[in-house]
Amino acid sequence: MFFDFTNPLAFFIYFFALVFAITIHEFSHAWMANYLGDPTAKYEGRVSLNPFVHLDLIGTLMLFLVGIGWGKPVPVNPANFHHSKRDQAKVAFAGPFSNLITAFFISIPYKYLPQTMEGSIFFLFMANLFEVSILLFIFNMFPFPPLDGSKFIGLIIPKRWHYLYDRFLDEGMKYFVFFLFIDVFILGRYFNYSILNKVIWDLYEYISAIILLGT
């Protein structure tokens, strides 16, 4: 989603909801890594809910420019894990999963707030946080480097294919960046269509409906 610069209040509400969701996401990566035996992120102050330690300058600017961005990657040293592939997958999944859990808990006040509060700053923040939490979960679970989903699939790939998987992690990012360029700057700009946008919002409608029905 692009920021609405024409509405300052909507802009700030959405921005703070996004910062909150990114902070939870990156904190969860760092906490899980430390829990599994790698204190690298802890030593760099990343096991923290302070948003300033998790925001990446370029990633934040990209949010403003094209609507897609990222937080500062959490440093991980796989050598500190007892089971490298499995524990890296757990650390990777912790971020998106925390966003999904946030969306679930936010859905309760978001769904049951009285209609008289609709349009209030609190309601709009809940609505935006619910949305961006699910969107971050979906986007980060795509199985392409450097997204979290690319490491999570390491759990289900047979060991005999791990050398291909490692090569995919090393080289897959350039193909994903090339796809983003085509999707955002060519299809989006000249044809007003985005494959990524279509997939993400279709999944959002499905996941948000399940969450709201379950609360």
Sine and cosine of phi, psi and omega as CSV:
sin_phi,cos_phi,sin_psi,cos_psi,sin_omega,cos_omega
0.00,0.00,0.69,-0.73,0.08,-1.00
-1.00,0.08,0.49,-0.87,0.04,-1.00
-0.95,0.30,0.59,-0.80,0.05,-1.00
-1.00,-0.06,1.00,-0.09,-0.04,-1.00
-0.96,0.27,-0.22,0.97,-0.04,-1.00
-0.99,0.16,-0.25,0.97,-0.01,-1.00
-0.83,-0.55,1.00,-0.08,-0.09,-1.00
-0.83,0.55,-0.65,0.76,-0.02,-1.00
-0.91,0.42,-0.74,0.67,0.03,-1.00
-0.87,0.49,-0.62,0.78,0.01,-1.00
-0.87,0.49,-0.78,0.63,-0.06,-1.00
-0.93,0.37,-0.61,0.80,0.02,-1.00
-0.89,0.45,-0.73,0.69,-0.01,-1.00
-0.91,0.41,-0.64,0.76,-0.01,-1.00
-0.88,0.47,-0.73,0.68,-0.02,-1.00
-0.93,0.37,-0.56,0.83,0.07,-1.00
-0.90,0.44,-0.66,0.75,0.00,-1.00
-0.92,0.39,-0.69,0.73,0.04,-1.00
-0.87,0.49,-0.67,0.74,0.03,-1.00
-0.87,0.50,-0.73,0.69,-0.04,-1.00
-0.92,0.40,-0.65,0.76,0.03,-1.00
-0.91,0.41,-0.64,0.77,0.01,-1.00
-0.88,0.48,-0.73,0.69,0.05,-1.00
-0.86,0.51,-0.68,0.74,-0.02,-1.00
-0.87,0.50,-0.81,0.59,-0.06,-1.00
-0.94,0.34,-0.61,0.80,0.08,-1.00
-0.85,0.53,-0.66,0.75,-0.04,-1.00
-0.92,0.40,-0.63,0.78,0.12,-0.99
-0.83,0.55,-0.78,0.63,-0.08,-1.00
-0.90,0.43,-0.68,0.73,-0.02,-1.00
-0.89,0.45,-0.70,0.71,-0.03,-1.00
-0.91,0.41,-0.65,0.76,0.03,-1.00
-0.87,0.49,-0.70,0.71,0.01,-1.00
-0.91,0.42,-0.65,0.76,0.01,-1.00
-0.88,0.47,-0.58,0.81,-0.04,-1.00
-1.00,0.05,0.05,1.00,0.14,-0.99
0.93,-0.37,0.04,1.00,0.03,-1.00
-0.94,-0.33,0.96,-0.27,-0.06,-1.00
-1.00,0.03,0.18,0.98,-0.07,-1.00
-0.82,0.58,-0.77,0.63,-0.01,-1.00
-0.90,0.43,-0.59,0.80,0.02,-1.00
-0.89,0.46,-0.68,0.73,-0.01,-1.00
-0.91,0.41,-0.41,0.91,0.03,-1.00
-1.00,-0.09,0.18,0.98,0.09,-1.00
0.97,0.24,0.37,0.93,-0.08,-1.00
-1.00,-0.02,-0.22,0.98,0.10,-0.99
-0.99,0.14,0.94,0.34,-0.15,-0.99
-0.48,-0.88,0.51,-0.86,0.09,-1.00
-0.99,-0.12,0.26,0.97,0.11,-0.99
-0.98,0.21,0.92,-0.40,-0.09,-1.00
-0.88,0.47,-0.45,0.89,-0.07,-1.00
-0.92,0.40,-0.42,0.91,0.00,-1.00
-0.99,0.11,-0.14,0.99,-0.06,-1.00
-0.94,-0.35,-0.23,0.97,-0.06,-1.00
-0.99,0.12,0.73,-0.69,0.05,-1.00
-0.98,-0.19,0.75,-0.66,-0.09,-1.00
-0.85,0.52,-0.78,0.62,-0.03,-1.00
-0.92,0.40,-0.68,0.74,0.00,-1.00
-0.88,0.47,-0.62,0.79,0.03,-1.00
-0.93,0.37,-0.67,0.74,0.04,-1.00
-0.89,0.46,-0.61,0.79,0.01,-1.00
-0.91,0.42,-0.53,0.85,0.07,-1.00
-0.87,0.49,-0.66,0.75,0.00,-1.00
-0.95,0.33,-0.61,0.79,-0.15,-0.99
-0.99,0.13,-0.70,0.72,-0.10,-1.00
-0.80,-0.60,-0.03,1.00,0.05,-1.00
1.00,0.10,0.04,1.00,0.04,-1.00
-0.80,-0.60,0.80,-0.60,-0.02,-1.00
-0.45,-0.89,-0.23,-0.97,-0.08,-1.00
-0.36,-0.93,0.29,-0.96,0.11,-0.99
-1.00,-0.04,0.07,-1.00,0.02,-1.00
-0.94,0.35,0.81,-0.58,-0.02,-1.00
-0.84,0.54,0.65,-0.76,0.03,-1.00
-0.99,0.16,0.81,-0.59,0.00,-1.00
-0.94,0.34,0.74,-0.68,-0.01,-1.00
-0.71,-0.70,0.71,-0.71,0.10,-1.00
-0.92,-0.38,0.98,-0.18,-0.06,-1.00
-0.86,0.51,-0.38,0.92,-0.01,-1.00
-0.89,0.45,-0.34,0.94,-0.01,-1.00
-1.00,0.10,-0.15,0.99,-0.01,-1.00
-1.00,0.05,0.49,-0.87,0.07,-1.00
-0.97,0.24,-0.58,0.82,0.02,-1.00
-0.78,-0.63,1.00,-0.08,-0.22,-0.98
-0.81,0.58,-0.85,0.53,-0.07,-1.00
-0.89,0.45,-0.72,0.70,-0.04,-1.00
-0.91,0.42,-0.71,0.71,-0.05,-1.00
-0.95,0.32,-0.58,0.82,0.10,-1.00
-0.89,0.46,-0.61,0.79,0.03,-1.00
-0.91,0.42,-0.64,0.77,0.03,-1.00
-0.90,0.43,-0.68,0.73,0.03,-1.00
-0.89,0.46,-0.68,0.73,-0.01,-1.00
-0.89,0.45,-0.68,0.74,-0.06,-1.00
-0.95,0.30,-0.42,0.91,-0.06,-1.00
-0.85,0.52,-0.61,0.79,-0.02,-1.00
-0.90,0.43,-0.87,0.49,0.02,-1.00
-0.86,0.51,-0.61,0.79,-0.01,-1.00
-0.89,0.45,-0.61,0.79,0.03,-1.00
-0.90,0.44,-0.57,0.82,0.06,-1.00
-0.92,0.38,-0.63,0.78,0.03,-1.00
-0.91,0.41,-0.67,0.74,0.04,-1.00
-0.90,0.44,-0.65,0.76,0.05,-1.00
-0.86,0.52,-0.72,0.70,0.01,-1.00
-0.87,0.50,-0.63,0.78,0.00,-1.00
-0.89,0.45,-0.74,0.67,-0.02,-1.00
-0.94,0.33,-0.59,0.81,0.02,-1.00
-0.92,0.39,-0.48,0.88,-0.05,-1.00
-0.89,0.45,-0.42,0.91,-0.05,-1.00
-0.93,0.36,-0.84,0.55,0.07,-1.00
-0.92,0.39,-0.57,0.82,0.00,-1.00
-0.87,0.49,-0.63,0.78,-0.05,-1.00
-0.99,0.16,-0.57,0.82,-0.17,-0.99
-0.96,-0.30,0.05,1.00,0.10,-1.00
-0.88,0.48,0.63,-0.77,0.01,-1.00
-0.88,0.47,0.49,-0.87,-0.04,-1.00
-0.86,0.50,-0.41,0.91,0.00,-1.00
-0.91,0.40,-0.31,0.95,-0.02,-1.00
-1.00,-0.05,-0.15,0.99,0.03,-1.00
-0.87,0.50,0.73,-0.68,-0.06,-1.00
1.00,-0.08,-0.21,0.98,0.05,-1.00
-0.96,0.28,0.33,-0.94,0.01,-1.00
-0.88,0.48,-0.65,0.76,0.00,-1.00
-0.88,0.47,-0.72,0.70,-0.01,-1.00
-0.89,0.45,-0.69,0.72,-0.01,-1.00
-0.91,0.42,-0.59,0.81,0.06,-1.00
-0.91,0.42,-0.69,0.72,0.04,-1.00
-0.86,0.50,-0.71,0.71,-0.02,-1.00
-0.89,0.46,-0.69,0.72,0.00,-1.00
-0.94,0.35,-0.63,0.77,0.02,-1.00
-0.92,0.40,-0.63,0.77,0.07,-1.00
-0.86,0.52,-0.72,0.69,-0.04,-1.00
-0.92,0.40,-0.80,0.61,-0.10,-0.99
-0.93,0.37,-0.48,0.88,0.04,-1.00
-0.90,0.43,-0.70,0.71,0.02,-1.00
-0.93,0.38,-0.64,0.76,0.00,-1.00
-0.89,0.45,-0.66,0.76,0.04,-1.00
-0.90,0.43,-0.63,0.78,0.05,-1.00
-0.87,0.50,-0.76,0.65,-0.05,-1.00
-0.89,0.45,-0.78,0.62,-0.08,-1.00
-0.88,0.48,-0.69,0.73,-0.06,-1.00
-0.96,0.28,-0.27,0.96,0.02,-1.00
-1.00,0.00,-0.03,1.00,0.14,-0.99
-0.90,0.44,0.69,-0.72,-0.14,-0.99
-0.99,0.12,0.75,0.66,-0.01,-1.00
-0.81,-0.59,0.73,-0.69,0.07,-1.00
-0.88,0.48,0.62,-0.78,0.12,0.99
-0.99,-0.12,0.33,0.94,-0.07,-1.00
-0.93,0.36,0.39,-0.92,-0.08,-1.00
-0.87,0.48,-0.54,0.84,-0.02,-1.00
-0.88,0.48,-0.46,0.89,-0.01,-1.00
-0.92,0.39,-0.52,0.85,0.04,-1.00
-1.00,0.08,-0.51,0.86,-0.02,-1.00
-0.90,0.43,-0.59,0.81,-0.04,-1.00
-0.93,0.36,-0.18,0.98,0.08,-1.00
-0.87,0.49,-0.36,0.93,0.02,-1.00
-0.94,0.33,-0.48,0.88,-0.14,-0.99
-0.95,-0.30,-0.04,1.00,0.01,-1.00
-1.00,0.06,0.79,-0.62,0.03,-1.00
-0.85,0.53,0.52,-0.85,-0.06,-1.00
-0.85,0.52,-0.52,0.86,-0.03,-1.00
-0.93,0.38,-0.24,0.97,0.02,-1.00
-0.96,-0.27,0.10,0.99,-0.09,-1.00
-0.90,0.43,-0.50,0.86,0.01,-1.00
-0.92,0.38,-0.58,0.81,0.08,-1.00
-0.94,0.33,-0.60,0.80,0.02,-1.00
-0.91,0.42,-0.69,0.72,0.03,-1.00
-0.89,0.46,-0.61,0.79,0.04,-1.00
-0.92,0.40,-0.62,0.78,0.04,-1.00
-0.89,0.46,-0.66,0.75,0.02,-1.00
-0.90,0.43,-0.59,0.81,-0.03,-1.00
-0.97,0.26,-0.59,0.81,-0.15,-0.99
-0.93,-0.36,-0.24,0.97,-0.12,-0.99
-0.93,0.37,-0.42,0.91,-0.06,-1.00
-0.88,0.48,-0.66,0.75,-0.06,-1.00
-0.90,0.43,-0.54,0.84,0.03,-1.00
-0.95,0.30,-0.60,0.80,0.03,-1.00
-0.93,0.37,-0.66,0.75,0.05,-1.00
-0.89,0.46,-0.64,0.77,0.04,-1.00
-0.89,0.45,-0.67,0.75,0.05,-1.00
-0.89,0.46,-0.68,0.73,0.02,-1.00
-0.87,0.49,-0.65,0.76,0.01,-1.00
-0.87,0.49,-0.74,0.67,0.01,-1.00
-0.89,0.45,-0.70,0.71,-0.10,-0.99
-0.93,0.36,-0.69,0.72,-0.10,-1.00
-0.99,0.11,-0.75,0.66,-0.18,-0.98
-1.00,-0.04,-0.32,0.95,0.02,-1.00
-0.95,-0.32,-0.87,0.49,0.01,-1.00
-0.89,0.45,-0.70,0.71,-0.04,-1.00
-0.92,0.39,-0.69,0.73,-0.09,-1.00
-0.98,0.20,-0.67,0.75,-0.14,-0.99
-0.99,-0.15,-0.37,0.93,-0.02,-1.00
-0.86,-0.50,-0.01,1.00,0.02,-1.00
0.81,0.59,0.65,0.76,0.01,-1.00
-0.58,-0.82,0.63,-0.77,0.02,-1.00
-0.70,-0.71,0.85,-0.53,0.05,-1.00
-0.89,0.46,-0.73,0.68,-0.02,-1.00
-0.88,0.48,-0.70,0.71,0.01,-1.00
-0.88,0.48,-0.66,0.75,0.00,-1.00
-0.89,0.46,-0.73,0.68,-0.02,-1.00
-0.91,0.42,-0.71,0.70,-0.04,-1.00
-0.88,0.47,-0.72,0.69,-0.06,-1.00
-0.96,0.28,-0.50,0.86,0.11,-0.99
-0.90,0.43,-0.70,0.71,0.04,-1.00
-0.91,0.41,-0.59,0.81,0.03,-1.00
-0.88,0.48,-0.72,0.70,0.00,-1.00
-0.86,0.51,-0.64,0.77,-0.03,-1.00
-0.94,0.34,-0.76,0.65,-0.06,-1.00
-0.93,0.36,-0.68,0.73,-0.01,-1.00
-0.89,0.45,-0.61,0.79,0.03,-1.00
-0.90,0.43,-0.67,0.75,0.02,-1.00
-0.89,0.46,-0.72,0.69,-0.01,-1.00
-0.89,0.46,-0.72,0.69,-0.04,-1.00
-0.93,0.37,-0.53,0.85,0.06,-1.00
-0.95,0.31,-0.48,0.88,-0.06,-1.00
-1.00,0.04,-0.06,1.00,-0.01,-1.00
-0.93,-0.36,0.00,0.00,0.00,0.00
